[in-house]
Amino acid sequence: MERQLRKRLSNIKKIWIYCNNLLATGKIGEDDYLTWDMVKEMYLNGIYFGGHTRNHINLSKVDLSLAEKEIRWSFEDIEKI
């Protein structure tokens, strides 16, 4: 996965494309998902990240209080890097 990431970053740099991704921050580090080091490298190479939720829950199926927490937690996680 890391080699694929480096190849894609190289291609993005060549064509100066703007990329934005939303992260489910609680998934970071799981199998077949990004690591925080990968997120940092992508950010340093012009890929921007925003919060999604921490645990990739369906926000329409939880109460408002939990939905707000999930969104806030994901932004707090991203701000730490």
Backbone as JSON Lines, residues from 0, in Angstrom:
{"i":0,"aa":"M","n":[0.81,-1.19,0.0],"ca":[0.0,0.0,0.0],"c":[0.86,1.26,0.0]}
{"i":1,"aa":"E","n":[1.97,1.22,0.72],"ca":[2.83,2.4,0.8],"c":[3.44,2.74,-0.56]}
{"i":2,"aa":"R","n":[3.83,1.72,-1.32],"ca":[4.41,1.96,-2.64],"c":[3.38,2.58,-3.58]}
{"i":3,"aa":"Q","n":[2.14,2.11,-3.49],"ca":[1.06,2.67,-4.3],"c":[0.84,4.14,-3.94]}
{"i":4,"aa":"L","n":[0.9,4.43,-2.66],"ca":[0.73,5.81,-2.21],"c":[1.81,6.7,-2.8]}
{"i":5,"aa":"R","n":[3.06,6.27,-2.73],"ca":[4.16,7.09,-3.27],"c":[4.0,7.33,-4.77]}
{"i":6,"aa":"K","n":[3.55,6.32,-5.5],"ca":[3.34,6.47,-6.95],"c":[2.22,7.47,-7.22]}
{"i":7,"aa":"R","n":[1.16,7.38,-6.47],"ca":[0.05,8.32,-6.66],"c":[0.45,9.74,-6.3]}
{"i":8,"aa":"L","n":[1.22,9.9,-5.23],"ca":[1.68,11.24,-4.85],"c":[2.54,11.83,-5.95]}
{"i":9,"aa":"S","n":[3.39,11.01,-6.54],"ca":[4.24,11.47,-7.64],"c":[3.39,11.95,-8.81]}
{"i":10,"aa":"N","n":[2.36,11.21,-9.14],"ca":[1.48,11.6,-10.25],"c":[0.72,12.88,-9.93]}
{"i":11,"aa":"I","n":[0.28,13.03,-8.7],"ca":[-0.44,14.24,-8.31],"c":[0.47,15.45,-8.42]}
{"i":12,"aa":"K","n":[1.71,15.31,-7.99],"ca":[2.66,16.43,-8.08],"c":[2.91,16.82,-9.53]}
{"i":13,"aa":"K","n":[2.96,15.84,-10.43],"ca":[3.24,16.12,-11.85],"c":[2.15,16.97,-12.49]}
{"i":14,"aa":"I","n":[0.91,16.74,-12.11],"ca":[-0.18,17.46,-12.77],"c":[-0.79,18.56,-11.9]}
{"i":15,"aa":"W","n":[-0.25,18.77,-10.72],"ca":[-0.68,19.83,-9.81],"c":[-2.2,19.79,-9.58]}
{"i":16,"aa":"I","n":[-2.69,18.66,-9.21],"ca":[-4.11,18.49,-8.97],"c":[-4.42,18.79,-7.5]}
{"i":17,"aa":"Y","n":[-5.56,19.38,-7.25],"ca":[-6.01,19.65,-5.88],"c":[-6.81,18.45,-5.4]}
{"i":18,"aa":"C","n":[-6.43,17.9,-4.28],"ca":[-7.12,16.74,-3.72],"c":[-7.58,17.04,-2.31]}
{"i":19,"aa":"N","n":[-8.78,16.6,-2.01],"ca":[-9.32,16.75,-0.68],"c":[-9.97,15.43,-0.28]}
{"i":20,"aa":"N","n":[-9.7,14.98,0.91],"ca":[-10.24,13.71,1.4],"c":[-10.84,13.89,2.78]}
{"i":21,"aa":"L","n":[-11.85,13.11,3.06],"ca":[-12.45,13.1,4.38],"c":[-12.02,11.83,5.1]}
{"i":22,"aa":"L","n":[-11.58,11.98,6.33],"ca":[-11.04,10.84,7.08],"c":[-11.98,10.37,8.17]}
{"i":23,"aa":"A","n":[-12.15,9.06,8.25],"ca":[-12.76,8.43,9.42],"c":[-11.58,8.09,10.32]}
{"i":24,"aa":"T","n":[-11.26,8.99,11.22],"ca":[-9.98,8.93,11.93],"c":[-9.8,7.72,12.82]}
{"i":25,"aa":"G","n":[-10.87,7.13,13.28],"ca":[-10.76,5.93,14.12],"c":[-10.31,4.71,13.34]}
{"i":26,"aa":"K","n":[-10.39,4.78,12.01],"ca":[-9.97,3.68,11.15],"c":[-8.48,3.74,10.83]}
{"i":27,"aa":"I","n":[-7.85,4.88,11.06],"ca":[-6.45,5.05,10.68],"c":[-5.59,4.05,11.44]}
{"i":28,"aa":"G","n":[-4.76,3.35,10.69],"ca":[-3.89,2.34,11.27],"c":[-4.45,0.93,11.15]}
{"i":29,"aa":"E","n":[-5.74,0.8,10.8],"ca":[-6.31,-0.53,10.61],"c":[-5.8,-1.13,9.31]}
{"i":30,"aa":"D","n":[-5.93,-2.45,9.17],"ca":[-5.53,-3.11,7.92],"c":[-6.25,-2.47,6.74]}
{"i":31,"aa":"D","n":[-5.54,-2.32,5.64],"ca":[-6.07,-1.73,4.4],"c":[-6.6,-0.31,4.57]}
{"i":32,"aa":"Y","n":[-6.03,0.43,5.5],"ca":[-6.39,1.83,5.68],"c":[-5.1,2.62,5.86]}
{"i":33,"aa":"L","n":[-5.18,3.9,5.76],"ca":[-4.0,4.75,5.91],"c":[-3.45,4.7,7.34]}
{"i":34,"aa":"T","n":[-2.18,5.04,7.46],"ca":[-1.57,5.27,8.77],"c":[-1.44,6.79,8.94]}
{"i":35,"aa":"W","n":[-1.17,7.23,10.18],"ca":[-0.98,8.67,10.39],"c":[0.25,9.17,9.63]}
{"i":36,"aa":"D","n":[1.29,8.35,9.52],"ca":[2.46,8.75,8.75],"c":[2.11,8.97,7.29]}
{"i":37,"aa":"M","n":[1.26,8.11,6.74],"ca":[0.82,8.28,5.35],"c":[0.01,9.57,5.19]}
{"i":38,"aa":"V","n":[-0.86,9.83,6.15],"ca":[-1.67,11.05,6.1],"c":[-0.75,12.27,6.12]}
{"i":39,"aa":"K","n":[0.23,12.27,6.99],"ca":[1.18,13.4,7.06],"c":[1.93,13.57,5.75]}
{"i":40,"aa":"E","n":[2.4,12.47,5.17],"ca":[3.14,12.56,3.91],"c":[2.24,13.08,2.79]}
{"i":41,"aa":"M","n":[1.02,12.61,2.75],"ca":[0.08,13.08,1.73],"c":[-0.18,14.57,1.9]}
{"i":42,"aa":"Y","n":[-0.38,15.01,3.13],"ca":[-0.61,16.42,3.39],"c":[0.58,17.27,2.94]}
{"i":43,"aa":"L","n":[1.77,16.81,3.23],"ca":[2.98,17.54,2.82],"c":[3.16,17.56,1.31]}
{"i":44,"aa":"N","n":[2.43,16.7,0.61],"ca":[2.49,16.65,-0.84],"c":[1.24,17.23,-1.5]}
{"i":45,"aa":"G","n":[0.51,18.06,-0.76],"ca":[-0.59,18.81,-1.35],"c":[-1.96,18.17,-1.29]}
{"i":46,"aa":"I","n":[-2.13,17.13,-0.5],"ca":[-3.44,16.51,-0.35],"c":[-4.01,16.97,0.99]}
{"i":47,"aa":"Y","n":[-5.2,17.5,0.95],"ca":[-5.82,18.08,2.13],"c":[-6.85,17.13,2.73]}
{"i":48,"aa":"F","n":[-7.03,17.22,4.03],"ca":[-7.92,16.33,4.74],"c":[-8.91,17.11,5.59]}
{"i":49,"aa":"G","n":[-10.1,16.57,5.65],"ca":[-11.13,17.1,6.52],"c":[-11.71,15.98,7.35]}
{"i":50,"aa":"G","n":[-12.43,16.34,8.37],"ca":[-13.03,15.34,9.23],"c":[-14.28,14.73,8.61]}
{"i":51,"aa":"H","n":[-14.52,13.52,8.92],"ca":[-15.72,12.8,8.49],"c":[-16.46,12.43,9.78]}
{"i":52,"aa":"T","n":[-16.05,11.37,10.38],"ca":[-16.44,10.95,11.72],"c":[-15.26,10.17,12.25]}
{"i":53,"aa":"R","n":[-15.26,9.85,13.51],"ca":[-14.16,9.05,14.03],"c":[-14.34,7.58,13.65]}
{"i":54,"aa":"N","n":[-15.55,7.08,13.74],"ca":[-15.77,5.64,13.57],"c":[-16.58,5.26,12.33]}
{"i":55,"aa":"H","n":[-16.74,6.18,11.41],"ca":[-17.44,5.96,10.14],"c":[-18.87,5.44,10.37]}
{"i":56,"aa":"I","n":[-19.54,6.06,11.32],"ca":[-20.91,5.66,11.61],"c":[-21.88,6.36,10.65]}
{"i":57,"aa":"N","n":[-23.05,5.82,10.54],"ca":[-24.11,6.43,9.75],"c":[-24.78,7.49,10.62]}
{"i":58,"aa":"L","n":[-24.5,8.74,10.33],"ca":[-24.97,9.83,11.19],"c":[-26.49,9.94,11.23]}
{"i":59,"aa":"S","n":[-27.16,9.45,10.22],"ca":[-28.63,9.54,10.21],"c":[-29.27,8.5,11.13]}
{"i":60,"aa":"K","n":[-28.46,7.59,11.65],"ca":[-29.01,6.51,12.48],"c":[-28.63,6.63,13.96]}
{"i":61,"aa":"V","n":[-28.0,7.74,14.34],"ca":[-27.64,7.95,15.75],"c":[-28.24,9.26,16.21]}
{"i":62,"aa":"D","n":[-28.31,9.44,17.53],"ca":[-28.87,10.68,18.04],"c":[-27.91,11.85,17.76]}
{"i":63,"aa":"L","n":[-28.47,13.03,17.8],"ca":[-27.73,14.24,17.46],"c":[-26.48,14.42,18.32]}
{"i":64,"aa":"S","n":[-26.57,14.1,19.6],"ca":[-25.43,14.26,20.5],"c":[-24.24,13.41,20.05]}
{"i":65,"aa":"L","n":[-24.49,12.14,19.73],"ca":[-23.4,11.27,19.27],"c":[-22.88,11.72,17.92]}
{"i":66,"aa":"A","n":[-23.77,12.14,17.03],"ca":[-23.33,12.61,15.71],"c":[-22.38,13.8,15.85]}
{"i":67,"aa":"E","n":[-22.74,14.74,16.7],"ca":[-21.88,15.91,16.92],"c":[-20.53,15.5,17.5]}
{"i":68,"aa":"K","n":[-20.54,14.56,18.45],"ca":[-19.29,14.1,19.04],"c":[-18.4,13.43,18.0]}
{"i":69,"aa":"E","n":[-18.97,12.56,17.19],"ca":[-18.2,11.86,16.17],"c":[-17.52,12.84,15.21]}
{"i":70,"aa":"I","n":[-18.25,13.84,14.79],"ca":[-17.69,14.84,13.87],"c":[-16.6,15.65,14.58]}
{"i":71,"aa":"R","n":[-16.89,16.11,15.78],"ca":[-15.9,16.9,16.54],"c":[-14.64,16.09,16.81]}
{"i":72,"aa":"W","n":[-14.81,14.83,17.23],"ca":[-13.66,13.97,17.51],"c":[-12.78,13.81,16.28]}
{"i":73,"aa":"S","n":[-13.38,13.64,15.12],"ca":[-12.56,13.45,13.91],"c":[-11.73,14.7,13.61]}
{"i":74,"aa":"F","n":[-12.34,15.88,13.78],"ca":[-11.59,17.11,13.56],"c":[-10.48,17.28,14.6]}
{"i":75,"aa":"E","n":[-10.76,16.93,15.83],"ca":[-9.73,17.02,16.88],"c":[-8.56,16.08,16.56]}
{"i":76,"aa":"D","n":[-8.87,14.87,16.08],"ca":[-7.81,13.92,15.71],"c":[-6.92,14.5,14.62]}
{"i":77,"aa":"I","n":[-7.53,15.09,13.62],"ca":[-6.77,15.66,12.49],"c":[-5.92,16.84,12.95]}
{"i":78,"aa":"E","n":[-6.45,17.66,13.82],"ca":[-5.7,18.82,14.31],"c":[-4.44,18.44,15.05]}
{"i":79,"aa":"K","n":[-4.39,17.23,15.59],"ca":[-3.22,16.78,16.33],"c":[-2.01,16.57,15.42]}
{"i":80,"aa":"I","n":[-2.25,16.34,14.15],"ca":[-1.11,16.13,13.25],"c":[-0.71,17.43,12.7]}
